[in-house]
Amino acid sequence: MEVISLKKVSKESKITLLKELGYDSDGIYVLKDGRQHIDEYVNEPVKLDNMIIVPGSALVLDDNPLSIATYFEKYGELL
């Protein structure tokens, strides 16, 4: 599995990728079912500029270190 940084990917490409994963965007926030997608680990809306896609999944999180650490603490052994 290859990890690819999304920091230099164009906004349009990020939105296309999100749509392939069942999400969308208003250009600022990641949307799920027409509403802002909330990162379940930090309870904050995920912004397009701060999103990560967990490798091997379709899960979109905020790139906040607490969110990432909490996810891997919970599911790390399954990856």
C-alpha positions in Angstrom: 0.0 0.0 0.0 1.4 3.4 -1.0 0.7 6.5 1.1 0.2 9.7 -0.9 0.2 13.2 0.5 -3.0 15.2 -0.3 -1.4 18.5 0.6 -0.3 19.4 -3.0 -3.3 17.8 -4.7 -5.6 20.3 -6.3 -9.0 21.2 -4.7 -10.8 19.8 -7.8 -8.9 16.5 -7.6 -9.7 16.2 -3.8 -13.4 16.7 -4.5 -13.3 14.1 -7.3 -11.7 11.6 -4.9 -14.2 12.4 -2.2 -17.1 11.8 -4.6 -15.6 8.4 -5.5 -15.6 7.5 -1.8 -19.2 8.6 -1.3 -18.5 12.1 0.1 -18.7 15.5 -1.4 -17.5 19.1 -0.6 -18.7 22.6 -0.7 -15.2 23.8 -1.5 -14.3 24.3 2.2 -15.8 21.4 4.1 -16.0 17.6 3.5 -19.7 16.7 3.2 -21.5 13.4 3.9 -25.2 13.2 2.9 -25.2 16.9 2.3 -24.0 17.9 5.8 -20.5 18.7 7.1 -18.7 15.5 7.9 -17.7 15.4 11.6 -14.4 13.7 12.6 -15.7 11.3 15.3 -12.4 11.5 17.2 -12.2 15.3 17.7 -15.9 16.1 17.0 -15.0 18.8 14.5 -16.0 19.3 10.9 -13.4 18.1 8.4 -12.1 20.8 6.1 -11.0 19.9 2.5 -7.6 21.4 3.2 -7.1 19.3 6.4 -8.5 16.0 5.4 -6.7 12.7 5.3 -8.0 9.4 4.0 -7.0 6.5 6.1 -4.9 4.1 4.0 -6.8 1.0 3.0 -10.2 2.5 3.8 -12.7 5.1 2.7 -12.6 6.8 6.1 -11.9 10.6 6.0 -10.5 12.2 9.1 -9.1 15.6 10.0 -5.3 15.7 10.0 -5.3 16.7 13.7 -2.7 14.6 15.5 -5.2 13.7 18.2 -7.6 12.4 15.7 -5.0 10.3 13.9 -3.5 8.9 17.1 -7.0 8.0 18.5 -7.9 6.2 15.3 -4.7 4.2 15.3 -4.9 3.5 19.0 -8.4 2.0 18.4 -7.8 0.2 15.1 -4.0 0.0 14.6 -3.8 -3.8 15.1 -6.4 -4.3 12.3 -4.3 -2.5 9.7 
